[in-house]
Amino acid sequence: MMFRALSALLCALLLGGCSMLRVGYGQLDTVAGWMAHDYFELEPVQRDAFNLRFQRLHQWHRREQLPEYARFFGDVRDRVQKGMRSEDVQWMVDGIKSRFAAIAARAAPDAAELLADLTPAQVDTLRKRFEADNRKFIREHRLDQPQAARKQAQQRRLLSQIRDWVGPLSAEQETRIIALIQPLPLSESLRHEDRLRRQKEFFALLEQRGNRAAFAPRLRDWLVSWEHGRSPELARNMDDAWRKRAEFYAAVDKLLNPEQRSHLTGRLQDYIEDFRELAARGSGTSGGA
């Protein structure tokens, strides 16, 4: 849950833009505590234990990971300036995965201690929360609607993301990007299948929490190696979807004009500066944005 909380919050902050990152990063402790209670309905002692352990994770992340994120985003910026190939996009995705894996490995021992103390009622609360999350995912990604509606939603989502990073698009660019979107697989159904797999594995793991010595390393493996356990067919389909998505972004990159490329590199530079400032501002502490 600590890894899930930090990962989810970081994704939200990054997708929300630099201003949200600057304001929100220092409040991660508070929001993570709220998330943990929402998922488990923690007892006061459990909540205090979660807060203490998450503060340590947050301090480590600020001290050691944020400077590394700045370096990574600098490498991304340099590649964007030269023009992104599909290999560059995949390199970036792999880099993001490895950095979340680092959070998972760091959080795993504390997470194991916290999860080992869950009551059956709290596990049931978590199960219900996941079920609500799954219904929300289906609704947001229109998995219960015809393919045409799902394709339209995918088109709107991708165009919005591209505009957010590169600025306004011309009518010709939009037309060409829409054409590039058409052959992309509707991978949200694959993501949903993978979510259900992961949740099933997690609840099976929780059944073993009484044996703390065995539970801790198994939880760490599950957190760090989240792609393991996929069926061969699901693994092939997800790899194919990622490959086609990388090719799509590389093709979009070729459509950018100098002003849009400058906008994109400027966004990346803003994040680099924010990561450095946040790391320096909080040396030794986790609070205060």
N, C-alpha and C positions, 0 to 999 in steps of 0.2 A: 504493500500500500504506500510506503514511503517513496519507492521508485515511481509508482503510478502517479502519485500526487505531484512529485517534482517534475516528471516528464510532461504530464498533462498541463501543468501550470506554465512550464517553459514554452511549450508549443503555443498555448494561448497568448502568452506575452509576445512571442516572436511574430505570430500571425497578426496580432493587434497593432504592431508597429512600434517604432522606437520610443514614442512618448509613453506607451503603456509599459514597455520594458523598464524605462527609467522610474516610473512611478510604482509599478507593481512588484519589482523584484524584491525590494526590501520588506514587502508584506507577505512573502511566500509562507512564512511560519504560521501566520494567522489563518490564511486561506487553506493551507494544508491541514491544519488542525480541524477546521470546519469540515473539510472534505472527509477526513478520516471518521469523524463523528457521524457524518451523514451516511457513510457506507456501513458502519458497524454499530452505531449507538453505543459508544464507549462509556464505560464507567469512569468516574472522576480520576481514579488512580491510573487507569489505562490511558486516559487522555493526557495526564501529566507526563507519563512515560513516553507517549508518542511525541509530545511537544519537545521534550528534552532531546530525544534521539534525532528528531527532524532538525532541530536547531544545529546540532553537530554536523549533520549532513549538509545543511545550508551553508554553514561556515566553510566546510571543506570545499563545497562547490564554488563559492565566491572566491576563495583563496587560490584554488588550484585549477578549476575548470574554466572560469571566465577568461583569464588571460589566454588559455589555450583556444577558446572559442574565437578570441580576437585574431589569433594567428591563422586559424582555419578559415575564417571569413576573409582574411587578407588574401589567402591563396585562392578562394573562390572569386574574389574581386579581380585578381590578376588574370584568371582564366576567362572571366566574363569580358574583360577588356580586349582580349585577343579573339573572342568568339568561341562559344561553347559548342563542342561536338557531343555526340551521344555518350562517348566514353567519359567526357568531363562530367556530364550529368550523373552518370552512374557512380563515378568517383565521389561526387558530392553526396549522393544518397548513402553510399557506403560509409562515408565520413560521419554523417549524422547518426547512422546506426551504431557505429563504434563508440560514439560519445555518449549515447544513451545507454549502451552496454556498460560503460565505465560507471555511470550513475548506479545502474542495477547492481554491479559487483560491490560497490561501496555500501549500498543500502542493505544488501542481503542479510548480513549478520543481525543487524538491529531489527529488520523486518521479521526474521525468523523468531526472535525473542517475543516480539509483540504478537505475532500471529499464533504462537504456541499457547498463549493465554486466552484466546477467544473462547467464549462459551458457545454451546450449540445454538442458542438463540441469536447470538451475534452472527454466526455463520449463516443462519437462515435470513437475517436482515440483509447480509451481503448478497445472498442469492436473489432476493427480491429486488435489490438495487440494480443488480446486473440485468435482471429481466426488464426493468424499466429503461435502463440504458439501451438495451437491444431494441425495444419498441421504438425508442427515440431515433436510433440509427436507421431503422427501417423507414420511419416516417420522413426523416430529413433527406434520405437518399432515394426515396420513392421506390423502394424495393418491392412494394406491394402494388405498383402501378404498371401499366403497359410499357413496353420497351421504348416506344416513341417518347413518352413523358420522361422516362429516365434519361434518355439521350439529350433531350432538351435541357433538363436540369444540369447534366454534365457540361453541356455547352456554356450555359450561363455561368456556372461555377468557374470553369477554366478561363473564360474571358475576363471575369471579374478579378481573378488572381493575377492574370497577366497585366491588366491595366493597373492594378495596385503596385506592381513592381516596376513597370516601365513607363507608366503615364498613359495619356490618351492614345487610342489607336485610330488610324485613318479607316475610312469605309473599305478601302481596298485591303488593308491589313486584316480587318475583321472577317471579310469574305474569305480570304485565303486561310486564316486560322480556323474558321468554321469548317472549311474543306479538310483541313488536317485532323480535326477532331473526329470526323465521321468514322474513320476506320478504327479508332481507339476502342478497346474492349470496355465494357461496363464493369469495371473491376470492383465496384462497391459490393457486389454480391459475393465475390471472393473474399473480400475483407470481412464481411459478415460471417461467412463460413469459418474463417480463421479465428475470429473473435469467439465464436461458440466453442471451437476446439480448445482454445486457450482457457476459457472459463471452465470447461469440463476437466481439463488437466489440473487446474488450480484447486477445484473442490476435491479432486482425488488426492492432491497433495495435502490439503488441510486435514484429511482423514488420518494422516500419518503424523500430525503435529504432537501427539503425545510422546513420541520418541524423538526428543530434541536433538540428540546427537546425529541421527540419520536425517531428520527433517531439514536442518540448516543447509547442508551441502546440496540436497535435492532441490530446495527452494532456490538457491543460488544458481544452479544449472538451469532451472526453469526460467528465471528472470533474465539471465545473460543470453541464453540460447533460445530465444523465443521463436525462431523459425524452425527449430527442430520439432519433429513430431507431426509435421504436415504429411498428408498422404502424398505418394508420388505424383498423382494427378493434380492435386492442389498446388504442390510445389512447382510443377511445370507451368501451370496456368498463371500463377502469381509471378514467376520469373518472366514469362512471356509478356504479361501486362506491364511489368516494370521496364522491360526492354523497349516496348512500343512507346511507353510514356517518355522514356529518355530520348528516343528518336523524335518524338513530337516536339519536345522542348528545344532540341537542337535545331529542328526545322523552323520553329518560331524565332529562335535567335537570329537566324539568317535574314529574317524580315525586318529586324530592328534598324531604325535610322540612328545617326550619331546622337541626336538629342535623347532618344529613348535609352540608348546604351549608357549615356552619361547619367540619366535618371536612375537606372538600375545600379550602376556602380556607386552612385551617391547614396542610395539606400543602404547598400552593403557597408559603405564607409561609416555611415551613421551608426550601424550596429557595432562595428569595430570600436568606435570611440566610446559607445555606451558600455560595452563589455569592459573596456579598460578603466573607465571612470568608476563603474560599479565595483570592480575588483579593488581599486585603490581606496575608494570611499569607505568600504566596509572592512578594512584589514583588522582582523581579530574579532569582529562582531558580525552578527547576522541580521540585525534589525536596522531600521531607518533607511528609507529610500533616498 
